[in-house]
Amino acid sequence: MDYRGRIAPSPTGRLHLGHARTFWMAQKRAVSQGGCMVFRMEDLDLPRCSPEHVQGCLEDLKWLGLAWQEGPDKGGPYAPYLQSHRTALYKTALTRLAEEGHVYRCYCSRKDIERAVRAPHASDDDPIYPGTCRNLPTQSGTCPQYCWRFKVPAGETVRFEDERLGSCQYEAGRDFGDFVVWRADGIPSYQLAVTVDDHLMRITEVVRGEDLLVSTARQLLLYHALSWMPPSYYHCPLVTDDTGQRLAKRHRSLSLQAMRIAGATPKAIREKWRQAF
């Protein structure tokens, strides 16, 4: 299969330097293999997303010199390229997972989980679900709202070869627990949406930050449950600020918009990245 990569920003604020470098690396790898680049807008968190930030993402990446062949502004064979328009596809995947017994309804609040006796935390600091609702009979919950969780095979080791880091492995139940695939507010989770989209858009390699390594393990379990072939993965090193903290959208001075206003040029930014890799 021909190489197909993707860049997938979330329009909850202006793009910062860390995400921009990951997207630049994704394009670099696609170009080196003569492949296709897909732009997908991950705008599922509608209360935090806005048309202004959607436009800002497009503006920032085009200013930086990135280009793509498919996306919300260009169309393509796997449209729509806005996750908020793809809910029916995620629902189909959830229905299949439910029918095959891979997911269950969870009536617990986050406070319930955090208060659970000896509830540990996963390596990405997400509390590991203690399994309270895992064996409840269907429809037995009294709360009108519930999420859907994926039943991780406790003790199973998830292994994959990362194109940069080499062999990686995580243990289900220790490094992460039963994770949410459909939120109580009716929104599909990142884990489910990304898995469905990367499969249906025929993505062959996912390039993203190494803070998402545990998410890769979770998504590989979804690929297996759905009998889909997963893509390969390349996890980039994270960009940190002067104090060593990972960049986030709260670092407004390091957004591409702020850097552009301050006089930075795309050429200078890209050259600095080339020297780092």
Secondary structure, DSSP 8 states (H G I E B T S, - for coil): ---EEEE----SS--BHHHHHHHHHHHHHHHHTT-EEEE-B----TTT--HHHHHHHHHHHHHHT---SBBTTTB-TT---BGGG-HHHHHHHHHHHHHTT-EEEE---HHHHHHSTT--B-TTS-B----TTTT--TT---SS--EEEE---TT-EEEEEETTTEEEEEEBTTTB-S-EEE-TTS-B-HHHHHHHHHHHTT-SEEEEEGGGHHHHHHHHHHHHHTT----EEEEE---B-TTS-B--TT-GGGBHHHHHHTT--HHHHHHHHHHH-
